[in-house]
Amino acid sequence: MHIKLFATLLIIPLANIAFGQYNFRDSILDVNNVSAQINPSGTQFYNSNSGGAFEVPINSNRSTIFSSSLWLGGVDVNNSLHIAAEINPEQGVDFFPGPLPLSPLIHIDSATSEIYNRVWHIMKEEVDEYLLKYQNPLYPEYIIPESILGWPAHNYISGYNYYLAPFFDVDNDGYYNPFGGDYPDIRGDECIFFVFNDQLNYHSSTGGADLLNFEIRGMAYAFNCPENDAFHNTVFLNYKIISRSDISFYNMSCGIMTDFDIGYPTDDYVGCDVQRNCYYGYNADDWDNNLPGNSGYGYYPPAQATVILVGPKADDDGIDNTMYDEFGNPNLDFSTNGINCGDEIVDNEKYGMSRFASITGGGNPAMSDPQTAIEFYNYLRGYWRDGSPFCYGGTGHPSGGGNTSIPARFLFPGNSDPVFWGTNGIAVDAWDENTAPNYPGDRRGLGISGPFTMHPGHIKEIDIAYVYARSQTDEINSVELLLSYVDEIRNAFVSNQTPCGNEIIHTQMQKNTTAGLQIKLFPNPANQFINISFSNLDYQSVNVIIRDINARVMGSYKISDIIQENIIDVSAYPEGIYIVEVKSKSQTSFTKLSVMR
């Protein structure tokens, strides 16, 4: 594991940040087959010295991604554009380290930004060890590590939100105290937390458009699950986007831009899968050339996907949006591949990938990297840099054989859009870059979720997975293998369970919803049996569920006589820490059980 450590804080001049001279303090996710650099900014997997820092396989000196960035854009009530987006720091910077003050009248300063010019790196094994050994008489030499003691649960700067990084508040007192049993709420076997904003300085990437005043909290993570190829080759990322503005934004879109460099950077294609909410890059032929300083993949090059697992919540409309209407016709809107659509719950729908754009470095200027705020926003809305709409066929642009009479919400979807949502219901043949055929190039993909409204104080989230696959036959089979991995990742995310038995998002102890329910365990630590009793109950029976620290259920018990102490046999439980959940008719509470022998 590679971590850059700094003994002292160095103030970075604003001009250096604004014009892309990255001096950010990063860390590396490398618990599986991917080595991915995480920066405290809006651009990930980018290294200022070597460019792409998404090395896969690990220690191979080969990379599939040059950079991947967050794009956010919308208009205010006066139709003025507010946007923050990056391609890579060499082309400008719109995001800067640090959270934002609660008041939109107060701006973050460079000194505060520099405090957060870092990431917080933690391993699940460190949390597991803490849960097992802290205050355990069998481990008198145990010392709480800095990764837990220094977890940024709180912001102590006046005028900022007191709560920052998530944590398990074991005693439910609202204060992070590892000496009292509290610990970080992380995802994965390796996790990196960071926070950034678009307010600190001039937007040199999009050209100085009006600010959004958004605070974004990021969590990157990966799993040590070598027995499953999909998880062994995947990095996850969660963004929590918080509006600190005092105005509302409309027609907002959230984009994830990935600059694919499948080894050699200028011989690539891109495509998307509408049903799987993903887009991907792949080599245009079955041989990937070498690039000075960065080896190509040679024969049978891999494919790389960016998956929108869950996009931002859609605006409330008072209905449960469904894929098909009452007559069985497809609804050609976001519910075609949205999340929570048709579940008979009103207004819980979230976006998947609602559009896909392709951008080429160099080549036709109309289809190349945006330079101005409106050009960035054009891409977010499904228009080319020159303002012409995406259209079906060829390159998707009128100059490249696109059919202007057939719209294209998704570029190069293959046959992944069976209801023809992307073409407004017009039936078309499968379409990809390989069969178009298009000239290969230096491709970026942009997966888009939206549109939605962002009011002051609103919070939106997006979950992303970066999935790699390599077949040993040809590049098309790499894409097919990749899509099978995407299916595994998506299914696991929905079920919240990895093939190796871990929860992806923790469910136990995140919220103690009980005001007065109390649990008493004796003895604790236990050896063979525990006596469990309750007080302040609102009902005469409870369910007791005991889980290990990986959320696997070890035992479930129905207790009807709450007056007496009840004995539970834990003799078959391995030594370790367990979470005891007690649920009555309207109360839930948790406590910790230690089993030692």
Buried (B, 14 or more C-beta within 10 A) or exposed (E): EEEEEEEEEEEBEBEEBBBBBBEBBBBBBBBBBBBBBBBBBBBBBBBBEBBBBBBBBBEEEBBBBBBBBBBBBBBBEEEEBBBBBBBBBBBBBBBBBBBBBBEBEBBBEBEBBBBBBBBBBBBBEBBBBBBBBBEBEEEEEBEBBEBBEEBBBBBEBEEBBEEBBBBBBBEBEEEBBBEEBBBBBBBBBBBBBBBBBBBBBBBBBBBEBBBBBBBBBBBBBBBBBEEBBBBBBBBBBBBBBBBBBEBBBBBBBBBBBBBBBBBBBBBBBBBBBBBBBBBBBBBBEBBBBEBEEBBBBEEBBBBBBBBBBBBBBBBEEEEBBBBEEEEEEBBBEBBBBBBBBBEEEEBBBBBBBBBBBBBBBEBBEBBBBBBBBBBBBBBBBBBBBBEBBBBBBBBBBBEBBBBEEBBBBBBBBBEBBEBBBBBEEEEBEEBBBBEBEBBBBBBBBBBBBBBBBBEEEBEBBBBBBBBBBBBEEBBBBBBEBBBEBBBBBBEBBEEEBBBBEBBBEBEBBBEBEBEEBEBEBEEBBBEEEBBBBBEEBEEEEBEBBBBBBBBEEBBEBEBEEBEEEBEBEBEEBEEBBBBBBBBBEEBBBBBBBBBBE
